[in-house]
């Protein structure tokens, strides 16, 4: 059984939100699941299936059920809430409902992981690159961080030339090829070969700013169990490499990590602080 205005909502996702097929499917699945729950367990909605009667308590009841009976993780909770927010804002915007029951519901905060808990995150890189939920920009950031590039370097104009110099693993090469194919039309629009570009035409300054990139990472956070904080992920990659290659000399470490001796000592200090 479908949910109210499903066809219009799918059209909205495709044309207004420019959502990928996987995102559309996942979003509609969560919205449909909510209404399946309401039809079966919410007495008010069962008696009067009117969208405008839905209140914050009705949505909270459903979310509590997800936590207690399905034991979902906080990341899944936030993802579902994001999808429901998208749906109810669509209804409100198009005057299909006078209710915005998710407006005051906040996502669940996750305790910030210690750097030591992030060591080795790059071992799951392939699964992140193959994710249907993460944007290409977030995936590219994760890939480049694992090759010891800082977030500042990544958004520097001309950085795209690094792609031709690095030694990539097969899965990484496959992603880069997909990225380039999907990015080609935007690069043509902005008349720029760079990796991170604005979506709207801006021939004067086509490059996505660092703040703009952080915004994309923040939007992708509900769909990733990894904290999308480039500085911390970069630190974890550097520290992990130092810890696993203690046989290398300082000169070799500096060369492979592109660090100066002062920075190398800084990361060694972080390792000591983390009591690894």
Secondary structure, 3 states (H helix, E strand, C coil): CCCCCHHHHHHHHHHCCCCCHHHHHHHHHHHHHHHHHHHHHCHHHHHCCCHHHCCHHHHHHHHHHHHHCCCCCHHHHHHHHHHHHHHHHHHHHCCCCCCCCCCCCCCCCCCCCCHHHHCCHHHHHHHHHCCCCCCHHHHHHHHHHCCCCCHHHHCCCCHHHHHHCCCCCHHHHHHHHHHHHHHHHHHHHHCCCCCCECCCCCCCCCECCHHHHHHHHHHHHHHCCCCCCHHHHHHHHHHHHHHHCCCCCHHHHHHHHCCCHHHHHHHHHHHHHCCC
